[in-house]
Amino acid sequence: MSHPDSSEKVRGRGRVSCADCVIPSSPAPQSVDKRRYEGLVSF
C-alpha cells in the first residue's frame, strides 16, 4: 500500500534533481546555477 506513495515521492524528487542538472546547462541561469553545477562537478 505504501509502495505507490514511496515511488511517487522518489519520482517527484528525482525529477527535480534532473531539472537542476538541466538548468545550469541552460544559457539563462549561468551565474548561481553554474556555480552550483561546478561544485557538483568539482566533487
N, C-alpha and C positions, 0 to 999 in steps of 0.2 A: 504493500500500500504506500509505503514511504519511498519506494523506488522511483516512481514518476516524479515525485516532488524533488527528490535529490537530483535527478537527471536534469530537470528543468533549471534548477538553481545553478548547476555547474555549467550548463549550456549557456545560460544568460551571462554568466561571469566570463566564460571563455570568449564569448562574442565580444565583450567589452575589451578584453585583452587584445584580441585581433585588431580591433578598430584602433586601439592605442598604437599598435605597431604600424598601422597604415597611415595614421595621422602624421607622424614625423616624416614619413616618406613623401607626404604632400608638400608642395611649394608654398602653401599658405602659412601654417604654423611652423616656421623653421627657426624660431627663437627659443621658446621654452621647450617645445616638443623635441627639437634636435638635441638640446642639452640632455633631456631625459633619455632620449634614444641612445645618445653617445654613452651615457653612463651604463646602460644595459650592455652595450657592445664592448665597452671598455672592460667589463667584467673579466 
